[in-house]
Amino acid sequence: MDWGTMGNRRFQQVNLAPKPESQLLREEYEDDHCDDKIDLALSVYRTEEGEPWVPNVIRRVEKMMAMDPSLDHEYHWFSGLEPLTTVVTGLLLGAESRHVRENKVVTFQSVGGTGALRIGAQFLSKEMGYDTFCVSSPSRGDHEIVFRMAGFTTVLNYRYWSDVTKSLDITGLLEDLSKAPENAVVVLQPSAHNPTGCDPSREQWARIADVMQEKKLFPFFEVPYQGFASGDLDDDIWPVRFFADRGLEFMVAYSLALSTALYNERVGALAVVLNDSLDVEAVRTRLQVTVRAMYCSPPAHGAVIAIRTLSDPVNFQEW
């Protein structure tokens, strides 16, 4: 008996996965010998020479951190660094938010915005029993794979972009949402919609909120581009605050990767906006279980950079 060859292809049953579109575009870019080529496969800033760009304020904060003897490499608790979650909650809901004052928000640091989507989806699947999610057509490719891996079994698309009018298909969007089953999770982008760049007006957001409340759907906002659409942080996040004021409960997957150029530091957060502070502790503890089973403790280095950039008034203004 040849013991050396027995069972040495245990993984031959694994099928090759298709490459994501962004990877295929990147490979095409690298294989293209044109001198004037431009890489638009990823949402990242570049210099005029096409090189990675880091904001001056980020560089300055990093240098200060390198000389700070108080910084260490200790583990942090499941929810992450509290100064970061406080900053993100403020960016989302505003300094005067009633939900913040009344302790109706649970915010966890996450491994980027995609990590926030995943722990939120996992929580909704395992703890709430939700199994259907809705994404816009078109939408970015990560949504479906994240929700399916988290346990969701049914994906629905709602119309968003009209090739005829070259604008938002609000009629189709509302019709499709009105047909979604109760407790369907609806992924929404409040501003700088990816990939169309087309956002609903405030009047249209009010109509979307009407349908969400009437049909008892669950909003899940994704916020990677706050400030990029209008240039104003408050204007870009208005739909999130409007939904909170309307009394809808929802989740927000927040990313600081793009707005701080800390792409590979994976700085993000998941916020859960509730209507009753009595639910805060249960949500918090069950999210701790969710995070502990995935990565246990979020990375700190990029989070500290973000904290020192966004918590300091001078740095914040430059940012």
C-alpha positions as semicolon CSV with decimal commas, in nm:
position;residue;x (nm);y (nm);z (nm)
1;M;0,000;0,000;0,000
2;D;0,136;0,338;-0,101
3;W;0,072;0,553;0,205
4;G;0,234;0,850;0,037
5;T;-0,035;0,887;-0,225
6;M;-0,347;0,799;-0,027
7;G;-0,582;1,091;0,012
8;N;-0,334;1,349;-0,116
9;R;-0,603;1,521;-0,331
10;R;-0,867;1,588;-0,070
11;F;-0,946;1,927;-0,228
12;Q;-0,995;1,810;-0,586
13;Q;-1,372;1,857;-0,540
14;V;-1,327;2,234;-0,504
15;N;-1,431;2,423;-0,815
16;L;-1,242;2,722;-0,950
17;A;-1,417;3,049;-0,858
18;P;-1,473;3,313;-1,127
19;K;-1,257;3,622;-1,095
20;P;-1,433;3,940;-0,983
21;E;-1,476;4,208;-1,247
22;S;-1,240;4,446;-1,068
23;Q;-0,961;4,187;-1,079
24;L;-1,019;4,120;-1,448
25;L;-1,006;4,493;-1,522
26;R;-0,684;4,524;-1,326
27;E;-0,525;4,237;-1,519
28;E;-0,631;4,394;-1,849
29;Y;-0,478;4,721;-1,736
30;E;-0,147;4,558;-1,648
31;D;-0,137;4,375;-1,983
32;D;-0,212;4,691;-2,182
33;H;0,102;4,857;-2,320
34;C;-0,061;5,189;-2,405
35;D;0,128;5,484;-2,252
36;D;-0,194;5,678;-2,189
37;K;-0,382;5,407;-1,999
38;I;-0,567;5,499;-1,678
39;D;-0,661;5,251;-1,406
40;L;-1,021;5,310;-1,291
41;A;-1,078;4,961;-1,154
42;L;-1,057;5,074;-0,790
43;S;-1,202;5,379;-0,615
44;V;-0,873;5,530;-0,504
45;Y;-0,701;5,866;-0,535
46;R;-0,394;5,895;-0,754
47;T;-0,137;6,168;-0,822
48;E;-0,107;6,324;-1,166
49;E;0,160;6,060;-1,229
50;G;-0,079;5,780;-1,138
51;E;0,094;5,702;-0,809
52;P;-0,079;5,639;-0,473
53;W;-0,164;5,959;-0,286
54;V;-0,178;6,007;0,089
55;P;-0,328;6,329;0,235
56;N;-0,082;6,555;0,416
57;V;-0,286;6,540;0,737
58;I;-0,264;6,160;0,738
59;R;0,113;6,172;0,687
60;R;0,149;6,421;0,972
61;V;-0,059;6,211;1,210
62;E;0,140;5,898;1,121
63;K;0,468;6,076;1,202
64;M;0,332;6,190;1,538
65;M;0,218;5,837;1,616
66;A;0,560;5,694;1,535
67;M;0,709;5,911;1,811
68;D;0,432;5,848;2,065
69;P;0,555;5,608;2,340
70;S;0,201;5,570;2,477
71;L;0,089;5,365;2,176
72;D;0,108;4,988;2,209
73;H;-0,015;4,676;2,033
74;E;-0,260;4,544;2,287
75;Y;-0,580;4,367;2,185
76;H;-0,892;4,578;2,188
77;W;-1,240;4,471;2,289
78;F;-1,484;4,323;2,036
79;S;-1,650;4,658;1,969
80;G;-1,320;4,826;1,884
81;L;-1,187;5,167;1,982
82;E;-1,457;5,378;2,144
83;P;-1,316;5,712;2,017
84;L;-1,354;5,582;1,662
85;T;-1,710;5,457;1,707
86;T;-1,798;5,791;1,871
87;V;-1,657;5,986;1,576
88;V;-1,836;5,768;1,321
89;T;-2,168;5,791;1,508
90;G;-2,132;6,170;1,507
91;L;-2,056;6,181;1,135
92;L;-2,361;5,966;1,067
93;L;-2,625;6,119;1,291
94;G;-2,488;6,461;1,383
95;A;-2,375;6,615;1,709
96;E;-2,731;6,702;1,815
97;S;-2,881;6,362;1,735
98;R;-3,169;6,259;1,959
99;H;-3,073;5,895;1,914
100;V;-2,724;5,964;2,048
101;R;-2,852;6,165;2,345
102;E;-3,104;5,894;2,435
103;N;-2,856;5,605;2,394
104;K;-3,033;5,441;2,103
105;V;-2,730;5,365;1,884
106;V;-2,490;5,070;1,894
107;T;-2,170;5,120;1,693
108;F;-1,893;4,862;1,646
109;Q;-1,561;4,915;1,475
110;S;-1,528;4,676;1,181
111;V;-1,274;4,551;0,930
112;G;-1,358;4,811;0,667
113;G;-1,699;4,880;0,517
114;T;-1,729;4,531;0,371
115;G;-1,662;4,386;0,716
116;A;-1,941;4,603;0,853
117;L;-2,176;4,468;0,586
118;R;-2,080;4,114;0,679
119;I;-2,124;4,136;1,054
120;G;-2,451;4,323;1,004
121;A;-2,579;4,066;0,756
122;Q;-2,466;3,782;0,983
123;F;-2,650;3,937;1,277
124;L;-2,970;3,987;1,075
125;S;-2,957;3,629;0,947
126;K;-2,867;3,448;1,269
127;E;-3,033;3,666;1,532
128;M;-3,334;3,805;1,343
129;G;-3,405;3,519;1,104
130;Y;-3,403;3,743;0,795
131;D;-3,333;3,559;0,469
132;T;-3,414;3,803;0,183
133;F;-3,213;4,105;0,075
134;C;-3,268;4,361;-0,201
135;V;-2,999;4,547;-0,393
136;S;-3,021;4,808;-0,665
137;S;-2,980;4,722;-1,031
138;P;-2,700;4,794;-1,096
139;S;-2,506;4,762;-0,771
140;R;-2,150;4,692;-0,669
141;G;-2,055;4,325;-0,682
142;D;-1,973;4,267;-0,316
143;H;-2,330;4,295;-0,191
144;E;-2,461;3,959;-0,309
145;I;-2,162;3,750;-0,205
146;V;-2,150;3,911;0,141
147;F;-2,518;3,851;0,216
148;R;-2,521;3,498;0,075
149;M;-2,214;3,399;0,277
150;A;-2,390;3,539;0,585
151;G;-2,683;3,303;0,537
152;F;-2,930;3,494;0,320
153;T;-3,097;3,269;0,063
154;T;-3,297;3,506;-0,157
155;V;-3,171;3,809;-0,349
156;L;-3,407;4,058;-0,513
157;N;-3,311;4,345;-0,739
158;Y;-3,492;4,674;-0,740
159;R;-3,479;4,898;-1,045
160;Y;-3,256;5,200;-1,005
161;W;-3,101;5,335;-1,324
162;S;-3,299;5,397;-1,641
163;D;-3,106;5,357;-1,965
164;V;-3,388;5,543;-2,140
165;T;-3,398;5,860;-1,931
166;K;-3,037;5,833;-1,809
167;S;-3,157;5,903;-1,458
168;L;-3,304;5,739;-1,149
169;D;-3,601;5,513;-1,221
170;I;-3,792;5,616;-0,909
171;T;-4,119;5,463;-1,032
172;G;-3,960;5,123;-1,090
173;L;-3,767;5,147;-0,764
174;L;-4,082;5,208;-0,559
175;E;-4,279;4,940;-0,743
176;D;-4,011;4,679;-0,680
177;L;-3,973;4,768;-0,313
178;S;-4,349;4,754;-0,265
179;K;-4,341;4,391;-0,384
180;A;-4,062;4,285;-0,146
181;P;-4,168;4,059;0,144
182;E;-4,190;4,186;0,501
183;N;-3,850;4,204;0,676
184;A;-3,659;4,203;0,348
185;V;-3,327;4,383;0,401
186;V;-3,287;4,668;0,151
187;V;-2,932;4,787;0,079
188;L;-2,936;5,165;0,023
189;Q;-2,662;5,411;-0,063
190;P;-2,743;5,761;0,066
191;S;-2,507;5,946;-0,169
192;A;-2,262;5,891;-0,455
193;H;-2,437;5,570;-0,560
194;N;-2,197;5,305;-0,683
195;P;-2,183;5,250;-0,978
196;T;-2,425;5,506;-1,129
197;G;-2,340;5,822;-0,933
198;C;-2,711;5,904;-0,941
199;D;-2,886;5,978;-0,610
200;P;-3,253;6,027;-0,517
201;S;-3,374;6,375;-0,431
202;R;-3,498;6,446;-0,079
203;E;-3,856;6,422;-0,199
204;Q;-3,778;6,082;-0,354
205;W;-3,609;5,966;-0,032
206;A;-3,930;6,053;0,153
207;R;-4,126;5,831;-0,086
208;I;-3,873;5,550;-0,037
209;A;-3,911;5,583;0,340
210;D;-4,290;5,568;0,301
211;V;-4,268;5,233;0,121
212;M;-4,010;5,098;0,368
213;Q;-4,238;5,177;0,662
214;E;-4,558;5,059;0,495
215;K;-4,409;4,725;0,383
216;K;-4,206;4,677;0,703
217;L;-3,875;4,648;0,518
218;F;-3,539;4,681;0,690
219;P;-3,301;4,952;0,562
220;F;-2,929;4,877;0,553
221;F;-2,733;5,185;0,446
222;E;-2,385;5,161;0,300
223;V;-2,176;5,477;0,343
224;P;-1,830;5,475;0,184
225;Y;-1,845;5,819;0,019
226;Q;-1,971;6,072;0,276
227;G;-1,881;6,417;0,145
228;F;-1,787;6,300;-0,204
229;A;-2,119;6,371;-0,377
230;S;-2,198;6,727;-0,268
231;G;-1,877;6,822;-0,090
232;D;-2,079;6,861;0,230
233;L;-2,073;6,594;0,501
234;D;-2,422;6,679;0,628
235;D;-2,589;6,695;0,287
236;D;-2,448;6,358;0,184
237;I;-2,574;6,184;0,497
238;W;-2,918;6,351;0,503
239;P;-3,111;6,033;0,405
240;V;-2,971;5,843;0,705
241;R;-3,072;6,116;0,948
242;F;-3,412;6,148;0,778
243;F;-3,482;5,777;0,824
244;A;-3,383;5,805;1,191
245;D;-3,617;6,100;1,240
246;R;-3,896;5,903;1,071
247;G;-3,865;5,633;1,336
248;L;-3,720;5,359;1,117
249;E;-3,471;5,122;1,273
250;F;-3,177;5,038;1,050
251;M;-2,810;4,950;1,014
252;V;-2,528;5,147;0,855
253;A;-2,206;4,999;0,715
254;Y;-1,956;5,285;0,727
255;S;-1,614;5,302;0,564
256;L;-1,334;5,554;0,619
257;A;-1,107;5,391;0,361
258;L;-1,194;5,626;0,076
259;S;-1,247;5,948;0,267
260;T;-0,913;5,921;0,449
261;A;-0,717;5,727;0,181
262;L;-0,647;5,460;0,446
263;Y;-0,743;5,187;0,200
264;N;-0,541;4,894;0,330
265;E;-0,588;4,984;0,698
266;R;-0,952;4,863;0,678
267;V;-1,113;5,126;0,901
268;G;-1,490;5,093;0,919
269;A;-1,785;5,063;1,153
270;L;-2,131;4,913;1,182
271;A;-2,398;5,131;1,343
272;V;-2,737;5,000;1,456
273;V;-2,999;5,272;1,506
274;L;-3,278;5,168;1,743
275;N;-3,607;5,314;1,861
276;D;-3,573;5,202;2,222
277;S;-3,268;5,209;2,448
278;L;-3,400;4,893;2,616
279;D;-3,276;4,696;2,313
280;V;-2,923;4,836;2,319
281;E;-2,760;4,586;2,554
282;A;-2,908;4,279;2,381
283;V;-2,795;4,404;2,040
284;R;-2,451;4,492;2,174
285;T;-2,391;4,153;2,336
286;R;-2,512;3,956;2,035
287;L;-2,291;4,164;1,806
288;Q;-2,001;4,080;2,037
289;V;-2,072;3,712;1,978
290;T;-2,087;3,771;1,602
291;V;-1,756;3,957;1,597
292;R;-1,584;3,710;1,829
293;A;-1,665;3,425;1,591
294;M;-1,518;3,613;1,293
295;Y;-1,208;3,812;1,386
296;C;-1,244;3,882;1,759
297;S;-1,054;4,213;1,770
298;P;-1,044;4,478;1,495
299;P;-0,712;4,631;1,380
300;A;-0,602;4,942;1,569
301;H;-0,335;5,123;1,365
302;G;-0,559;5,272;1,097
303;A;-0,828;5,337;1,356
304;V;-0,589;5,548;1,565
305;I;-0,490;5,745;1,254
306;A;-0,857;5,811;1,184
307;I;-0,926;5,907;1,546
308;R;-0,641;6,158;1,559
309;T;-0,742;6,302;1,224
310;L;-1,113;6,338;1,291
311;S;-1,114;6,418;1,665
312;D;-0,866;6,705;1,648
313;P;-1,034;7,030;1,527
314;V;-0,733;7,145;1,322
315;N;-0,677;6,807;1,161
316;F;-1,051;6,766;1,099
317;Q;-1,071;7,098;0,920
318;E;-0,778;7,007;0,695
319;W;-0,937;6,668;0,626
